[in-house]
Amino acid sequence: MADLVYHITSAEQITRASAMGEYTPSAFASDGFIHCSYSHQIRQVANVRFLGRVDLVLLEIDRARLFCTVLDENLEGGKDLYPHVYGPLPMSAVVRILEFPCSRDGTFELPRGVGV
């Protein structure tokens, strides 16, 4: 089990969350968890779900600092398992907040320092 998981969100949402000390995305109310990825999944998720977005950041999260359940699962029927955080994310669990701009063509590459 990898210790680091990643979440893509807007810089604006993280600015608000940092001031509050906790992050809960708007989809949490309907989904019941925070969608995350392992490093090898980030590009695919970003290019499918966030193509062309210029306002994004990537949260690097230490799952050992979380007090809630984190399950590796795929709720869409695929084989690849994604980490889902079943609770609000304390900002103290966020190791780094990385800028995550898209390229000119709208696609994403891993930020420097994020391993595969």
N, C-alpha and C positions, 0 to 999 in steps of 0.2 A: 504494500500500500504506500503510495507516494505521500510525502508529508505536505507538499505544496499543491494547491489547486488554484485556479484562476477564474476570475469573473470579469466580464466586459460590461461596462456601464458608461454613462455620460459623466463628464467632468463636473457638470452642474450638480448632479445627484450626489457625487462624492464630496463636493464642497459642503453641501448641507449635512451629509452624514458625519463628516469630520467634526462639524460644530456640535452635533448631537451625541457623538461617540458611538453611534450604531447605524448600520445600513440595512434597510429593508426595501427592496425594489417594489414598484407598484404591482407587478405580477405576482408577488408573494401572496396577496389576499386570495387570488384564484388558484394558484398552483400549490401553495402550501410549502414551498421550498425555494431556495435560491439556486438557479442554474449555474453550474460551474463546469470547468474543463480541466483536463490535464494538459501539460505543455504541448504534447503532440496533437492535441485536438483544437487548439486555439485558432489556427489559421482557417480551418474548415468552418468552424462555427462562425467566425467573423465574416468570412466571405459569403456564407449562406444567409445569415441573419442581419448583418450590419453593412452590407455592401454600400460604399459611397459615404458613409457617415464620417464626419470630420471632427466630431465633438467627443470622442471616446477616450477612455482610460482603461487600463488593464490592472485589476487588483491581483496581487500575489498574496495568497492567504495561507497561513500556516495552520493546517487543520488540527494540530496538537493544541492550539490555543483556543479552539472552539469548545463550547460547553454543551452543544446540541448534537444531535445525530447527523452523521454524514453518510449517505448511502451511495454506493456505486450501482447505478441502474440505467436501463434504457426503457423509457416509457413509450417510445414510438415504434418498438418492434425490431430495432436493429441489433447488431451484435456488439457494437462498441458501447462500453459502459461509461457513463458520465457521473461525476460526483455531484450530489444534490445535498445542499445544506438545509436541514429542516429546523430552521430557527433564524432569528435576526442575526446579522453579522456584526459582532463587536469590532470596532475599528482597531482595537488592540491586537486583533488576530491578523490584520493586514500588515504584511512585511514591507511591501513596496507598492506604490501607486505609479504606474508607468504610463507615459503618454502613448497613445495608440492611434496615430494618424493613418489614414488610408493613403495609398499611392495615387498618382495622377489618374490611373484608370479605375480607381475606386476599390481596389483589392487591398488586402492586408498581408503584411509580413510580420514575423515575430519580432518584438522589440529586442534590441541588443541585450544580452545577458539572460535571456529566457532560454533555458536548455530544452532540447528535444529528447 
